[in-house]
Amino acid sequence: MESTHYRYYETIRVFLACPGDLVAERSRFPRILDTVNTLRAHSMGFHLEAVGWERVVPSFGRPQELINRELRTADLTVVMFWNKIGAPSGKDGELTGTLEEFKIASERYGDVDPYFPPEDNRPLLYAYFREQSEPDTESAAKVREFRKSIEDSKKLLYRQYRDEAEWDELLREHLIGFLNGRKRTDLETAVQRI
């Protein structure tokens, strides 16, 4: 069997949205993507690229909106919660940054490049909830309330996990599944459409 050698990798942007209490997972995120790139993505002609607030260039404007611009370029958004719901994203304090990112990613799931059938290369959303270690706080109660709203909507399956090691394994597995269903863009066809 002849192996395929790709002259270029198609970049898949993966955005991580989470409150500040998930520091361990946030620091592991780029390494998980690197592992999946080495084990699977590159052999398929893809490259997973980590994106998030860390990549946003400082500028004037509402900080969360600057982050949201980066989010809107993602092919996959990973949203996570633990004990904290997050900090307010604007003056009104109604939504936290992570909840606003979840809302945008949910809406983007319906966005499809007009050149692809709806089932191909749709922006996706994965949601994870770490088992709470501070269940008696007001913020933890808000996380549980949000998780219940997801359950009640019956529109999104989320995963719960115990610790960073379990999440690491889950995310690697889910990213490989994501890649297995992904179709490479035909570069010549894409260029002709421009």
Secondary structure as UniProt FT lines:
FT   STRAND          10..17
FT   TURN            20..21
FT   HELIX           23..36
FT   HELIX           37..41
FT   HELIX           42..44
FT   STRAND          46..51
FT   HELIX           53..55
FT   HELIX           63..71
FT   TURN            72..73
FT   STRAND          76..81
FT   TURN            91..92
FT   HELIX           97..108
FT   TURN            109..110
FT   TURN            114..115
FT   TURN            118..119
FT   STRAND          124..130
FT   TURN            135..136
FT   HELIX           138..153
FT   STRAND          159..161
FT   HELIX           164..180
FT   HELIX           187..193
//
